[in-house]
Amino acid sequence: MRHGVRPDIPEWRDLEGHWLSGLPSVANDRRVSKFRLQSREHGDACETVVMRPRPTRGTVCISTQVGCGVGCTFCATGRMGLVRQLSATEILEQVLIAKMEVHNWSRHTNHPIHLRNVVLMGMGEPLHNHEAVGDAIEFLIADRGFGFSPRHITLSTVGVPEKMVAMAKRFPRLRIALSLHAAQSDLRRQLVPRATNDLEVLRKSICHINSLDEDSPVWIEYALLSGINDREEDAQHLIDFCRGLRVEINLIPYNNTSHANQLVSLQHDHVKRFSNKERFQAPDRESAQRFAMALRNAGIFTTLRNTLGDSIQAACGQLIVG
C-alpha cells in the first residue's frame, strides 16, 4: 500500500528556496555532479551528489546534517563535527535539485535518464536526525510526494540499533545499510569512535530487521583501508560477524580526504591528529579483490565498488564544507 502525505509533513510548495546553489562541480567522466548548497536562513552549507552509475539511471546522495558528530577517522565530514540538523524540507529539496540535474542530463543525451535511487549517505548520520529523516522518507515514497519505491531508498547508518529497527518497522522494504568498517570491537572504536562498538548488539539489530523483511538483506558497508582492516584475519572477523545473518557486503576502497585539512580548523582535538599527513590509503586492486574473494568463498554476496566522483571530491567519505 502506497503512503499518502500526512498533513504535518512537507508538501511540494515547501520544497524550494531553502538552498542557494550555483553551478555544480562536474567529474572528469561527466557522470557525477556535486552541489554545494548554502542555507538562505542559516548561512551554512552542505553537499549533495548526483550520479549516473548506469546510462539511463540517476542516483542522488543526500545529506541529513551539516557536518557529522560520529567522527569517523577516515571521513572528511567527520572532521567538521556536527554543525546542525537539517529539516525534512531541506533534505527533500536536495532530491528536487537532483531531479532537475538529471533532467538537464537527459536534454544533452540521446536517451531519457531517470532519477531512480535516493541514498541517505551524504553528510551526517541520518539516525541522529531520525524525526526529520522519517518525515522526508514519508514524502519520498508518497503518491503525492516523489513516489519512490522504498526499495530504491537506502538509509546508511553507523549503527543506532533501536532507531535502525524502528525505521525498518515504519518503512517496510526500505533498504538499511550498516557502515561497519571493522568487525573487531577495538578497531571499530578507533575507526568509528562515536558509534556503538558492541558487535553483538549490532548483530541482533540486523537479525531483527531480517525478521521484518524476508526479501531484502541488510547491506554492510566496509571502507577498505590498506594495512588496517583489509588483512586476511579482518576478512575472517567479518565472515564471523555475518554468519547466520541475511546480509550483502559493499566494499568501498578508501577515498583520499587530505583536502579536508585545508577546509576545517585545526583547533579541535578530533582534527589535530590529521594535520601532519594523511594516515590512510586504499589497498591496491589485487588486495581488494583478494579480500572480496574471501568473503565470496564464504558464501556472502559481495560487491567491490568502483569509485565515482573522486576527481571533484564527491566520492564516499570526501564531502566537506569549510
N, C-alpha and C positions, 0 to 999 in steps of 0.2 A: 504494500500500500504506500502510495506516494504521500509525502507530507504537504500540508498546507502551511502558509506563513502565519505564525502566531501574531496577534496584534502588537505585542510588545517587542518584536524584533524588527530589524530594518526593512524598508521597502525600497523599490527602485529609486524613488526620488531622493532618498537619503544617501545614495552611494557616491555622489560626485561632489568634488570641491574640498575634500579634506587634505589632499596632497597636491603640492606643486611638483610637476615633473617636466624636465626638459627632454631633449632627445636622448635615447638610451645609448649606452656603450654597446658596441656590436662585436662579437667574437670574430676571429680571423676567418673561420669557416662559415660565418653568417648564419649559424644555426642557434645562436644564443644572443639574447638582448638583455642587458641589465639596466634597470631603472633605479636611480637614486631619487627617492621620494621625500620631499621636505614637508613637514606638517605646517599648514597655514596657521593653526591655533597655537602649537607649542614651539615651533621653530626647530625642532629636532628632526631626525631623518631615519629612514630605514631603506633597505634594498629589496627589490623584487626581481626575480629572474624568470624570463620566458624562454623556453627551449623547444627545439624541433627535433626530438630524437628519431622520428621517422618522417618521411617526406610529406605525409598528409596529416600528421598528428602533432598537436602542440601540448605542452605541459607548462604549468606555471608553478613556481616555487615561491610561496608567500611567507611573509614574516608575521609573527604574532606578538612580538615585543620589540621595543627599541633596546638593543643590547640583549644581554642574557646573564642571568645570575648563576648559572651552573658552573661556569669557569672551566670547561674542557680545555686541557692544556695544549691541544693541537689545533684549536679552533680560533680564528680571528675574532669572531663575535664574542667569544668568551672573555677576551681581553678588555672589552668595553665595560663589563659589569652590566647590571640591569639599570636602564635609564627609566623606562616606564612601560606600562601595559598598553597595548593597542585596543581600541574599541572594536566591536563587531563591524561597524561600518568602515573603519579604517582597514580592517582585514579584507573585507569584501571588495572595497574599491580597488585593491590590487588585482583582483580577478577581472574586474571590469577593464582596467588598463591592459591586462594581458589579452583579453578578447579583442580589443582594438588593435593591439600589436599583431596578433595572429591574422586579423582581417587585412592589415597592411601587407603582411607576407603574402597572403592569397592574391592580392592585386598584382604582385610582381612575379608570380609564378604562373605556370600553365595549368594549375590544378588547385582546387579549394583545399585549405588547411583548416582543421577544426581543433579548437581547444578541448581536449578530451580528458586531461588529468589535472587535478589540483593536488599538490603536495604541500603539507604544512611542515616544511623542512628548512625554511629560511631563518632569519634572525629570531632567536628566542626559544624558550621551552613552552610549547603550546599548553601543557597541562598545569603550568604555573599561572596561566590566564584562562582557566577552563571555562568560566562563565561566558566570556566574550567569544571564545572559540566555539563553544557549543551553540551559541546563537548564530554564529557565522555558518556553521555546518547546516543548521536548520534551513537557512536561506539557500545555501548551495544546492541542497537536494530537493527543495520545494518546487512544485509545479509553477507557482507564481514567482519563484526565485530564479536561480540559474538552471535548475532541472538536471543537475549532475546525478549519475548513479553513485550511490555510496561506494560501490566497487572501484570507482575512479577517483576517490578521495583517499589520500594517505595521511595519517597523523603520525608524525615521528616524535618520539619522546625518549629521554634518557632513562625513564622508568619512574613514574609516580604511581605505585601499584594500585591504590584504591581508585585513583582517577582513570587509569587505563581501563579497569574493569567497568567503571561507571560509564565511560564513553562507549565501550563495546555493547553494554546493555541498552544505552539510549539510542544508538545508531547501529542497528543490525546491518551487517555486510560492510561497515566501514573498515578500511584496512588500517591495522595498527602496526607500526614499526618501532621496535625497541633498539635504540642506539646503545649497544652493549660495549663494544670495543675491547673488552677483556673478560675472560671467563675465570679469572682468579681475583678474589676479593681485594687483595693488597694492590695489585696492578690496576684494577678498575678504580680504586680510591685515588691512585696517583693521576690517572688519565682523566677521570670524571669526578673531581673532588667534592662536588656538592650534590651528588645523587646517591641513592642507596647502593651500597656495595654488598648487601645481603642477597646473594645469588639465589638462595632457596626461596626467598620471598618473591623474587622476580620470576622464578620458575613456576611457582604456584599461581601467580597472576596470569602467566601465559596459559597454563593449564585451564584456568577458569575461563579465559577468553576462548580457548579451543572448544570448551564445552558449550559455549553460547553460539558458535558458528562452526558447523562441521564442514563447511565448504571452503573456507578461506584460512590459510595458515597465517600466523604472526610472522612478520618479517624481522629478521635480526640484521641490523646494520653494524658493520665492523670495519673501522678505518684501519688499514694496514700500515703499520709503522715499522720501518726496517730495523731489525735487531731488538725490537721492543715487544711486539705482540704477534710476530709473523713466523715464529720458530715452530719446529715440529711439535714440541711439548705444548705450545699455545694452541695449535690445531687440536690436539688431543683433549685439552681442557674444554675447548669449545664443543667438540663432539660429545663429551660427557655432559656438558650443560644442556645440550639439545636432546639428549636421549629421552624418549618417551613423549616428546612434545611434537606438535604439528607446526613446524617452522620452515621457512626458507631463508637462506643466508645471502645477504648482499654485501660483497666485499668491495671496499672503496679505497683504492690506493691514496695515500696521503697527498693532499694538495698544499703547495707551499704557502705559508702565511707570514713570511718575513715582512711583507708590506705593512702588516698591522703595527709594527714597532714605530712606524713613521706617523701613524694616524691617531694613536692614543697616548695620553700622558703616561710617563714612566714613574709617576709619583706613588702609584699604588703598589702594594706588596705583590698582588697577584699578577702584575705586569712586569715588575723589575726582573724577574727570573728569565725573561725573554730578551732583555735589552742587549746582551752581548752578541748572541748569534742564534741562528735557527737551530733548534735541537733535533728536529725530526727530519726524516727523509722517507720517501716512498721506496718500497722494495723494487728491485728490477722485475721485469715482466716474468722471467723464468721462475723467480722465487714466489711471486704472487700466484702464478699458475700451479706451482707445486703445492702451495697452501690450499688452493681451491680443490685440487685433485684429492688431497687427503680427506677433505670433507665429503666430496662426491663419492669416494670409495667407501665411506661410512654410511652411504645411503641418504645423505642430506642434499636436497636440491640447492645448488649454489650458483650465484651469478657473480662474475668478476666485472665490475662496472668499468665502462670506457668513460674517460673524463671529458666533459663538455664545459666550455666556458672559462678554462683557466687562463686564456690569453687576455681576458678582461677581469680577472679575479672574481669570477662568478661561479666557480665550482664549489663543491661541498666544503664547508669549513672556511671559505675565503671571504664571506660577507662581513663588511665592517664600514662604519662611517665615523669620521673624525669630527 
